[in-house]
Amino acid sequence: MTGSGWLAVAGLGPGDEALITPEVSAALARASDVIGYIPYVARIAQRSGLTLHASDNRVEIDRATHALRLAAAGRRVVIVSSGDPGVFAMAAALFEAVEDGPKAWRALDIRVLPGITAMLAASARAGAPLGHDFCAINLSDNLKPWPLIEKRIALAAEADFAIAFYNPRSRARPDGLDRAFAVLREHGAEERPMLFARAVTTPEEVLHVVPLSQARGDMADMRTMVIAGSSRTRTIDRPGTPFLYTPRSAR
Amino acid sequence: MTGSGWLAVAGLGPGDEALITPEVSAALARASDVIGYIPYVARIAQRSGLTLHASDNRVEIDRATHALRLAAAGRRVVIVSSGDPGVFAMAAALFEAVEDGPKAWRALDIRVLPGITAMLAASARAGAPLGHDFCAINLSDNLKPWPLIEKRIALAAEADFAIAFYNPRSRARPDGLDRAFAVLREHGAEERPMLFARAVTTPEEVLHVVPLSQARGDMADMRTMVIAGSSRTRTIDRPGTPFLYTPRSAR
């Protein structure tokens, strides 16, 4: 083990290269190894002296462990993540691996480089639906029981948060989003606006706004961020997609 | 009114220039007018053809209206905001002004350019405390009644969200943060870690982690982001500030 290795977990943002921070670009330029899930590594330009480790392994702990071993051996390693690595992405998995791994890993130079997470990119494209208190809930039930997800949605609705739903749909849970909408409807504000923001900042971007009463789970796919407005979220009609925003005041 | 004007609300991130997106830098390079609160405008380099409108007026609607009038008159206007403009910053105020203003403003070229918001910068510096479901609550009671804030904290604790507190302290509400901690303590998990992250990514950055049982309001000032871990948030002891992260799994 040499002392010169380091490990950064970097957020590539939602897709547009203009949303990658200079901090992340600088880390990628200095890296000897870039590790990540295939579609994220595909965004990194190959160059001499750089090894790309694109993996279709969905076990994030394996990827984190691989990265830690390389950094401990003196490599300059960047784990790439879409959005922000700290929001439902690779950073938590990395620290799980650090905690469970050899004590020496705790002394490594490990940094998290933030990025534009999907909910903030989607919010910006639509207006400002997260302009007041809000929460972020991952609808995947791979890592938590579905009743806990429903409980959180119910409490978030009672708190009148706007809610960003990450991982709203997958083949394994085709009805999860419809069940989430049903929980929201039990808390009223049936006309609150719902934003379906697909592939934001990419050429495939589509934004769609409907009231909760008309929202259906099949309006989202795996590339969609769904944001439920609070009871106070407003739409401003205009040519094209309306602006959507949550006022600062709750008086 | 000419057709060539536009208005962007841009996030400058937490302080480090390396966290300003190229999209924001490009908008600033094309702007004829930059508008904002004095400390944010002070971050913009003066150049020929650019008018800086630094204001100590804290009435955000006035600033938004000024920007809209300039854009409607054909100017290329950037409103600068710290962090992300859509999170407790200028974007919501802008859309309030659009909704209440002349109908012609709705047809203006208005864009929100996202930035790295304070909670994500603070989270990245500490590890990954927002790696599982979380919420963001503004502790300012200028625009909402304090009982609503306490209700939201209680519901967020019941949901076991990690909680990012924006505007944790001000001269007008010296005891607000202590009251917030008291609400959290009523929900147990007294040993959950609390992150006090001051002036992150600037030379004045200080990180401090204590269990909830030892957290005091005077550990924060107006430049501090406070993040309360959930009951599952973990600390990894190491030389210097411990890593802080919330595991992905809630099983």
Boltz contact constraints between the chains, C-beta under 6 A:
constraints:
  - contact:
      token1: [A, 18]
      token2: [B, 22]
      max_distance: 6.0
  - contact:
      token1: [A, 18]
      token2: [B, 23]
      max_distance: 6.0
  - contact:
      token1: [A, 19]
      token2: [B, 21]
      max_distance: 6.0
  - contact:
      token1: [A, 19]
      token2: [B, 23]
      max_distance: 6.0
  - contact:
      token1: [A, 21]
      token2: [B, 19]
      max_distance: 6.0
  - contact:
      token1: [A, 21]
      token2: [B, 21]
      max_distance: 6.0
  - contact:
      token1: [A, 22]
      token2: [B, 18]
      max_distance: 6.0
  - contact:
      token1: [A, 23]
      token2: [B, 18]
      max_distance: 6.0
  - contact:
      token1: [A, 23]
      token2: [B, 19]
      max_distance: 6.0
  - contact:
      token1: [A, 84]
      token2: [B, 120]
      max_distance: 6.0
  - contact:
      token1: [A, 86]
      token2: [B, 123]
      max_distance: 6.0
  - contact:
      token1: [A, 86]
      token2: [B, 124]
      max_distance: 6.0
  - contact:
      token1: [A, 86]
      token2: [B, 128]
      max_distance: 6.0
  - contact:
      token1: [A, 86]
      token2: [B, 130]
      max_distance: 6.0
  - contact:
      token1: [A, 91]
      token2: [B, 128]
      max_distance: 6.0
  - contact:
      token1: [A, 91]
      token2: [B, 131]
      max_distance: 6.0
  - contact:
      token1: [A, 92]
      token2: [B, 128]
      max_distance: 6.0
  - contact:
      token1: [A, 92]
      token2: [B, 131]
      max_distance: 6.0
  - contact:
      token1: [A, 92]
      token2: [B, 245]
      max_distance: 6.0
  - contact:
      token1: [A, 92]
      token2: [B, 248]
      max_distance: 6.0
  - contact:
      token1: [A, 95]
      token2: [B, 127]
      max_distance: 6.0
  - contact:
      token1: [A, 95]
      token2: [B, 128]
      max_distance: 6.0
  - contact:
      token1: [A, 95]
      token2: [B, 243]
      max_distance: 6.0
  - contact:
      token1: [A, 95]
      token2: [B, 245]
      max_distance: 6.0
  - contact:
      token1: [A, 96]
      token2: [B, 247]
      max_distance: 6.0
  - contact:
      token1: [A, 99]
      token2: [B, 236]
      max_distance: 6.0
  - contact:
      token1: [A, 106]
      token2: [B, 238]
      max_distance: 6.0
  - contact:
      token1: [A, 112]
      token2: [B, 124]
      max_distance: 6.0
  - contact:
      token1: [A, 114]
      token2: [B, 116]
      max_distance: 6.0
  - contact:
      token1: [A, 114]
      token2: [B, 120]
      max_distance: 6.0
  - contact:
      token1: [A, 114]
      token2: [B, 121]
      max_distance: 6.0
  - contact:
      token1: [A, 114]
      token2: [B, 124]
      max_distance: 6.0
  - contact:
      token1: [A, 116]
      token2: [B, 114]
      max_distance: 6.0
  - contact:
      token1: [A, 120]
      token2: [B, 84]
      max_distance: 6.0
  - contact:
      token1: [A, 120]
      token2: [B, 114]
      max_distance: 6.0
  - contact:
      token1: [A, 121]
      token2: [B, 114]
      max_distance: 6.0
  - contact:
      token1: [A, 123]
      token2: [B, 86]
      max_distance: 6.0
  - contact:
      token1: [A, 124]
      token2: [B, 86]
      max_distance: 6.0
  - contact:
      token1: [A, 124]
      token2: [B, 112]
      max_distance: 6.0
  - contact:
      token1: [A, 124]
      token2: [B, 114]
      max_distance: 6.0
  - contact:
      token1: [A, 127]
      token2: [B, 95]
      max_distance: 6.0
  - contact:
      token1: [A, 128]
      token2: [B, 86]
      max_distance: 6.0
  - contact:
      token1: [A, 128]
      token2: [B, 91]
      max_distance: 6.0
  - contact:
      token1: [A, 128]
      token2: [B, 92]
      max_distance: 6.0
  - contact:
      token1: [A, 128]
      token2: [B, 95]
      max_distance: 6.0
  - contact:
      token1: [A, 130]
      token2: [B, 86]
      max_distance: 6.0
  - contact:
      token1: [A, 131]
      token2: [B, 91]
      max_distance: 6.0
  - contact:
      token1: [A, 131]
      token2: [B, 92]
      max_distance: 6.0
  - contact:
      token1: [A, 133]
      token2: [B, 137]
      max_distance: 6.0
  - contact:
      token1: [A, 133]
      token2: [B, 152]
      max_distance: 6.0
  - contact:
      token1: [A, 134]
      token2: [B, 136]
      max_distance: 6.0
  - contact:
      token1: [A, 135]
      token2: [B, 135]
      max_distance: 6.0
  - contact:
      token1: [A, 136]
      token2: [B, 134]
      max_distance: 6.0
  - contact:
      token1: [A, 137]
      token2: [B, 133]
      max_distance: 6.0
  - contact:
      token1: [A, 143]
      token2: [B, 248]
      max_distance: 6.0
  - contact:
      token1: [A, 143]
      token2: [B, 249]
      max_distance: 6.0
  - contact:
      token1: [A, 144]
      token2: [B, 250]
      max_distance: 6.0
  - contact:
      token1: [A, 148]
      token2: [B, 250]
      max_distance: 6.0
  - contact:
      token1: [A, 152]
      token2: [B, 159]
      max_distance: 6.0
  - contact:
      token1: [A, 155]
      token2: [B, 155]
      max_distance: 6.0
  - contact:
      token1: [A, 155]
      token2: [B, 158]
      max_distance: 6.0
  - contact:
      token1: [A, 155]
      token2: [B, 159]
      max_distance: 6.0
  - contact:
      token1: [A, 158]
      token2: [B, 155]
      max_distance: 6.0
  - contact:
      token1: [A, 159]
      token2: [B, 152]
      max_distance: 6.0
  - contact:
      token1: [A, 159]
      token2: [B, 155]
      max_distance: 6.0
  - contact:
      token1: [A, 236]
      token2: [B, 99]
      max_distance: 6.0
  - contact:
      token1: [A, 238]
      token2: [B, 106]
      max_distance: 6.0
  - contact:
      token1: [A, 243]
      token2: [B, 95]
      max_distance: 6.0
  - contact:
      token1: [A, 245]
      token2: [B, 92]
      max_distance: 6.0
  - contact:
      token1: [A, 245]
      token2: [B, 95]
      max_distance: 6.0
  - contact:
      token1: [A, 247]
      token2: [B, 96]
      max_distance: 6.0
  - contact:
      token1: [A, 248]
      token2: [B, 92]
      max_distance: 6.0
  - contact:
      token1: [A, 248]
      token2: [B, 143]
      max_distance: 6.0
  - contact:
      token1: [A, 249]
      token2: [B, 143]
      max_distance: 6.0
  - contact:
      token1: [A, 250]
      token2: [B, 144]
      max_distance: 6.0
  - contact:
      token1: [A, 250]
      token2: [B, 148]
      max_distance: 6.0
